Amino acid sequence: MRKKRKVLTRHRFQAYYCRRRAGEFKLKQRTAMSDPRIPRILYVALLALGALDFARMYPRLPERVASHFAADGTVNGWSSKSELLPMMAVLVGVTFIATMVVPQLVSRLPASMINLPRKEYWLAAERRDETMRRLSAQAGWLGCVVLFVVLYATSLMMRANLPGGKFDNVGMVRVLAGMGIFAVVWTIVSVRYFLRVPENDARA
């Protein structure tokens, strides 16, 4: 009988330990995904790599460059070389505002002006800061993906304008499809997170 109790106790302890480790892993995962510093660091790294690539390729471009391509990779738009830099600045500026500026502005808005599922719970005084951190992180991850697509498209465009270059439309389509999949998953995960209320709080 004692041996049986020892076996049951050991099994219960192992089950408890596994559940605890799984909970700790999920908590670390949630913490990493809801920390806005991580996508900001990634955003800066992507921007630095894009700037280095642009600086390396720009001097080698002709004065008149193909700036727009059809789905099959053929050129259907032209611009001057001098127009590329301001065009890139505008595109990157939009991603920067969406990633860095908009979340800060939203965090200053009253709860009545924020459209969020179950906002009475998530924007309560004791949870507002953590909620805003998560929203900022989500905006940051989306901004990183959009920035990557912009930099990738720009890199393909510049390489297509070099002697013997050709626009890689297949690679561009794959990247755009990846961004579309990410956007769908990002939306579903975000909405599901804010639609739920932790069981302990729901009971209370």
N, C-alpha and C positions, 0 to 999 in steps of 0.2 A: 504493500500500500504506500509506504514511504517512497519507494523507488518510483512508483507511478506519479506521486505528487511532485517529486523532483523533476521528472521528465516534463510534466505539464508546466511547472514553474519555469523551466529552462525554455520551453517552446514559447510561453507567453512573453518571457523577457526578450527572446530573439525577435518575435513579432513586434513588440514595442520598440525595440532598437531600430528595426527596419523602417517602421512607420516614422520614427523620429528623424532618421537619416533622410528619408524621402521628403519629409516636411522641411528639413534644413536646406536640402537641395533646391526645392521649389522656392523657398524664401530667398536664397541667393540668386536664383534665376530671375525672380521678380524684381529684386533689388537692382540687378545689373540692367535689366530692361527699362527700369523706371528711373535710372540715374541720368539726368540730362547732361552730365559732364562727358559721358562716354561718346554719344553721337557728336557733341561739339568738338571733341578731340579728333574724331574721325573726319568730321567736316573740314577742319583746318588742315589735316593731313592730305585729304583729297584735293583741297584747293591749292596747297603748296605743290603737289605733284602735277596738277593741271597747269599751274603757272610756269613751272620748269619746262614742261613739254611745249607749251605755247611759245615761250622765249626761245627754245631751241629750233622750232619749226618755222617761226614767223619770218626770219631773214631769208629763208630759202624759197618763199612763195613768190609767184609772179605778181605783177602789179594788178592784173585783172584775174580774179579768182572765181571758181565755181562755188557758189555758196548754198545752192539748193539742189536736191537730187530727187528724182522720181523713185517709185517703189522698185523699179528694175535697175536702179543705179545710174541711169542716164541724167545728164545735167539739164535742169530746167530753170535755173536762176543764176545770175552773175552779180558780182559786186566788186568794188575796188578793195585792194589790200588794206587801205587805211580805215575802212569801215569795220573790219573784223574786231579790232580792239574795243571800240565802244559797244558793238553788238554783244561781245562776250561780257563786258562790264554790266550791261543791263540784265542779261540772263542770270549771271552769278548774283547780281544784286537782288533779284527777285527771290532766289533760293535763300540768300542770307537773311532777308527781311522775314521770310516765312519761318526760318529756323531759329533765328536769334531774337528778332524784334517782336513779332506777333505774340509769342508766348508770354513775354514780359508785359505787353499791353493787356492781354487777357487776364493776367494775374491781378491786375489793378482794378478790373471791372467789378461792380457789385454782382451778387449771385443772380439777381433778377435779369441781368443782361447776358448771362452765360447759358447757352443751350447745351445741356448735359443730362443724360438719363439719371433719374433719381437724385437730382442735384440737392434736394433737401438733406440727403444723407452725406453725399460726397463733398458738398461745399459747407458743411457745418464747421464751426470755428475750429474744432479740434482736429479736423481732417483736411481742411482747405489747403494748407501748405503742401501736404503730401500729394494731394490730388493735382495741384498745380505743377509739382515736380514731375508727376507722371505725364501730364499733358505736354509739358515742355519736352520731355524725353521722346514722346511719340512724334511730336512735330520735328524734333531733331533727326530721328531715324528716317522719316519721310523726306526731309530736306537733303539728307546724305544721298539717298537713292536718286532723287531728282538731279542733284548736282553731278553725280556720277554719270547719269545719262547725258547731261549737257556736255560734260568734258569728253566723254567717249565720242559723241557725235562730232564735236569740234575737232578732235584728233583725227577721226576718219576723214572729215572734210579737208583738213590741211594736207594729209597724206595723199588724198586723191588729186590734189593740185600740184604735186611734185612730178617731175618727169617720169613717165611710165606708170603713174599712179592710177588707181581705180577705187571708186567708192565701194566699200564692203557692205552692200545692202543686206546681205544675209545676216551678218553680225549685228547690224543695227536693228533688224527685225527681232532677233533673239533677245537683245537687250531691252527693247521696248516691251516684248512679251513678258520678260522677267519683271519689269517694273509694274506691268499690269497685274501680274499674279501677286506681287508684293502688296500693291495697293488694296487688292481684295482681301488678302489675309490680314493686313494692317487694320482695315476697317472692321472686319469681323471680330478680331481680337479686342480691339478698342471698345466696340459697342458691348460685347459680351462682358467685359470686365466691369463696365459701369452699370450694366443692367442688374448685376447680382449685388446682393447685400450679404455680408458674412452672417452665418447662421446665428452666432452668439448675439450679434447686434439686432438681427431680425426678431429673435425671441424676446429681447429686451423691449 
